Amino acid sequence: MRIQKGLTQEQLAEQIGLQPQTIATIETGRSFISADVFASLCNFFNVEPTVFFSKKIEYPSDEQVHYINEIKRLLPGFSSDKLREIYKILLALDK
């Protein structure tokens, strides 16, 4: 993910508050990560934790992340009836 986002180990380390060497040891499998670091990575890349356990890592584009965040921001303001309508629309679009 780091490489796909065009980040160096140093840049990622700075973003999540780690040393660059720590990123290198994690990426090469020489070190395990704590739950806190795992959560930081998930938050930074804006992905669910299960993404890291997939053989093929796919994560949303910046545009998709923007729309997902906007939808999350708007949803609490809708009534249950409106949420049900939105859900039905999403199901229809998913076919």
C-alpha atoms as a printed R data frame, in Angstrom:
   type eleno elety resid chain resno       x       y      z
1  ATOM     1    CA   MET     A     1   0.000   0.000  0.000
2  ATOM     2    CA   ARG     A     2   2.790   2.368  0.859
3  ATOM     3    CA   ILE     A     3   4.359   1.963 -2.559
4  ATOM     4    CA   GLN     A     4   1.013   2.197 -4.352
5  ATOM     5    CA   LYS     A     5   0.442   5.514 -2.585
6  ATOM     6    CA   GLY     A     6   3.889   6.691 -3.704
7  ATOM     7    CA   LEU     A     7   5.262   6.998 -0.170
8  ATOM     8    CA   THR     A     8   8.745   6.273  1.054
9  ATOM     9    CA   GLN     A     9   9.262   4.391  4.295
10 ATOM    10    CA   GLU     A    10  10.371   7.678  5.825
11 ATOM    11    CA   GLN     A    11   7.199   9.480  4.754
12 ATOM    12    CA   LEU     A    12   4.928   6.742  6.085
13 ATOM    13    CA   ALA     A    13   6.880   6.562  9.333
14 ATOM    14    CA   GLU     A    14   6.524  10.307  9.814
15 ATOM    15    CA   GLN     A    15   2.778  10.190  9.121
16 ATOM    16    CA   ILE     A    16   2.092   7.514 11.738
17 ATOM    17    CA   GLY     A    17   4.745   8.464 14.272
18 ATOM    18    CA   LEU     A    18   7.283   5.658 13.804
19 ATOM    19    CA   GLN     A    19  10.940   5.395 12.917
20 ATOM    20    CA   PRO     A    20  11.687   4.544  9.257
21 ATOM    21    CA   GLN     A    21  13.610   1.451 10.410
22 ATOM    22    CA   THR     A    22  10.436   0.206 12.093
23 ATOM    23    CA   ILE     A    23   8.543   0.387  8.800
24 ATOM    24    CA   ALA     A    24  11.346  -1.565  7.113
25 ATOM    25    CA   THR     A    25  11.296  -4.325  9.728
26 ATOM    26    CA   ILE     A    26   7.510  -4.603  9.519
27 ATOM    27    CA   GLU     A    27   7.536  -4.773  5.719
28 ATOM    28    CA   THR     A    28  10.200  -7.464  5.667
29 ATOM    29    CA   GLY     A    29   8.452  -9.543  8.332
30 ATOM    30    CA   ARG     A    30  11.267  -9.183 10.852
31 ATOM    31    CA   SER     A    31   8.979  -7.536 13.369
32 ATOM    32    CA   PHE     A    32   5.404  -7.804 14.540
33 ATOM    33    CA   ILE     A    33   3.313  -4.701 15.018
34 ATOM    34    CA   SER     A    34   1.302  -3.641 18.013
35 ATOM    35    CA   ALA     A    35  -2.444  -3.146 17.876
36 ATOM    36    CA   ASP     A    36  -1.855   0.606 18.086
37 ATOM    37    CA   VAL     A    37   0.442   0.619 15.057
38 ATOM    38    CA   PHE     A    38  -1.992  -1.628 13.180
39 ATOM    39    CA   ALA     A    39  -4.824   0.802 13.950
40 ATOM    40    CA   SER     A    40  -2.644   3.724 12.828
41 ATOM    41    CA   LEU     A    41  -1.949   2.015  9.506
42 ATOM    42    CA   CYS     A    42  -5.642   1.259  8.966
43 ATOM    43    CA   ASN     A    43  -6.573   4.847  9.772
44 ATOM    44    CA   PHE     A    44  -3.816   6.331  7.644
45 ATOM    45    CA   PHE     A    45  -4.705   4.246  4.590
46 ATOM    46    CA   ASN     A    46  -8.428   4.529  5.411
47 ATOM    47    CA   VAL     A    47  -9.008   0.785  5.087
48 ATOM    48    CA   GLU     A    48 -10.646  -1.924  7.154
49 ATOM    49    CA   PRO     A    49  -8.199  -4.182  9.044
50 ATOM    50    CA   THR     A    50  -9.150  -7.187  6.904
51 ATOM    51    CA   VAL     A    51  -7.518  -5.527  3.893
52 ATOM    52    CA   PHE     A    52  -4.105  -6.359  5.326
53 ATOM    53    CA   PHE     A    53  -4.958 -10.060  5.373
54 ATOM    54    CA   SER     A    54  -5.984 -10.269  1.728
55 ATOM    55    CA   LYS     A    55  -3.705 -11.849 -0.852
56 ATOM    56    CA   LYS     A    56  -4.402  -8.982 -3.210
57 ATOM    57    CA   ILE     A    57  -4.636  -5.673 -1.446
58 ATOM    58    CA   GLU     A    58  -7.164  -3.344 -2.963
59 ATOM    59    CA   TYR     A    59  -7.960  -0.072 -1.347
60 ATOM    60    CA   PRO     A    60 -10.116   2.825 -2.405
61 ATOM    61    CA   SER     A    61  -8.776   5.653 -4.537
62 ATOM    62    CA   ASP     A    62  -8.537   9.145 -3.086
63 ATOM    63    CA   GLU     A    63 -11.758  10.036 -4.893
64 ATOM    64    CA   GLN     A    64 -13.555   7.015 -3.433
65 ATOM    65    CA   VAL     A    65 -12.263   7.866  0.040
66 ATOM    66    CA   HIS     A    66 -13.601  11.397 -0.375
67 ATOM    67    CA   TYR     A    67 -17.077  10.158 -1.310
68 ATOM    68    CA   ILE     A    68 -17.098   7.521  1.433
69 ATOM    69    CA   ASN     A    69 -16.196  10.143  4.030
70 ATOM    70    CA   GLU     A    70 -18.815  12.554  2.727
71 ATOM    71    CA   ILE     A    71 -21.490   9.853  2.813
72 ATOM    72    CA   LYS     A    72 -20.492   8.926  6.373
73 ATOM    73    CA   ARG     A    73 -20.719  12.592  7.328
74 ATOM    74    CA   LEU     A    74 -24.200  12.977  5.833
75 ATOM    75    CA   LEU     A    75 -25.838   9.723  6.951
76 ATOM    76    CA   PRO     A    76 -26.516  10.564 10.610
77 ATOM    77    CA   GLY     A    77 -28.823  13.388  9.521
78 ATOM    78    CA   PHE     A    78 -31.235  11.085  7.686
79 ATOM    79    CA   SER     A    79 -34.325   9.430  9.121
80 ATOM    80    CA   SER     A    80 -34.685   5.653  9.151
81 ATOM    81    CA   ASP     A    81 -37.039   5.861  6.172
82 ATOM    82    CA   LYS     A    82 -34.531   7.849  4.134
83 ATOM    83    CA   LEU     A    83 -31.712   5.494  5.141
84 ATOM    84    CA   ARG     A    84 -33.826   2.555  3.946
85 ATOM    85    CA   GLU     A    85 -34.322   4.320  0.588
86 ATOM    86    CA   ILE     A    86 -30.591   5.012  0.302
87 ATOM    87    CA   TYR     A    87 -29.875   1.370  1.106
88 ATOM    88    CA   LYS     A    88 -32.261   0.185 -1.619
89 ATOM    89    CA   ILE     A    89 -30.639   2.525 -4.129
90 ATOM    90    CA   LEU     A    90 -27.191   1.198 -3.236
91 ATOM    91    CA   LEU     A    91 -28.391  -2.383 -3.594
92 ATOM    92    CA   ALA     A    92 -29.828  -1.613 -7.019
93 ATOM    93    CA   LEU     A    93 -26.585   0.048 -8.110
94 ATOM    94    CA   ASP     A    94 -24.569  -2.929 -6.868
95 ATOM    95    CA   LYS     A    95 -26.299  -5.340 -9.273
